[in-house]
Amino acid sequence: MLNIDWGQLKTAEQIAEEKRRARVPAQISRAQGRAILGLRDLTPAVEAYIAQITDQEEAMWADLAWNHTTNWNRYGSPFLTKAAAALGLTESALDEMFIAGQQITI
């Protein structure tokens, strides 16, 4: 008789998400990130997004992320999430940018 732990079963969506995350780097360097944005002509749009932030605390976090961090995290970054939404980037587009960014050697 099979002993199935039903709590461990995953939906097709959960499996697809795990596969996606496995192929996308969890982080790239800020230099790699800025390089891929430059190669895709997105730097001016990011800078315009940052310039329009009026909340002082949010502007501080955006400045830290854009100018002073060592790495950019693909998952869980409030700045990345907000900036990507402002630029109209999809999850798939972000994934591809992180994959391409990881290939850049500076």
Secondary structure as the mmCIF struct_conf table of DSSP 4:
data_model
#
loop_
_struct_conf.conf_type_id
_struct_conf.id
_struct_conf.beg_label_comp_id
_struct_conf.beg_label_asym_id
_struct_conf.beg_label_seq_id
_struct_conf.end_label_comp_id
_struct_conf.end_label_asym_id
_struct_conf.end_label_seq_id
HELX_RH_3T_P HELX_RH_3T_P1 TRP A 6 GLN A 8
HELX_RH_AL_P HELX_RH_AL_P1 ALA A 12 ARG A 23
BEND BEND1 VAL A 24 VAL A 24
BEND BEND2 ALA A 26 ALA A 26
STRN STRN1 GLN A 27 SER A 29
HELX_RH_AL_P HELX_RH_AL_P2 ARG A 30 LEU A 39
TURN_TY1_P TURN_TY1_P1 ARG A 40 ASP A 41
HELX_RH_AL_P HELX_RH_AL_P3 THR A 43 ALA A 51
TURN_TY1_P TURN_TY1_P2 GLN A 52 GLN A 52
HELX_RH_AL_P HELX_RH_AL_P4 GLN A 56 ASP A 63
HELX_RH_PI_P HELX_RH_PI_P1 LEU A 64 HIS A 68
BEND BEND3 THR A 70 THR A 70
STRN STRN2 ASN A 71 ASN A 73
BEND BEND4 ARG A 74 GLY A 76
HELX_RH_AL_P HELX_RH_AL_P5 PRO A 78 LEU A 87
TURN_TY1_P TURN_TY1_P3 GLY A 88 GLY A 88
HELX_RH_AL_P HELX_RH_AL_P6 GLU A 91 GLN A 102
TURN_TY1_P TURN_TY1_P4 GLN A 103 GLN A 103
#
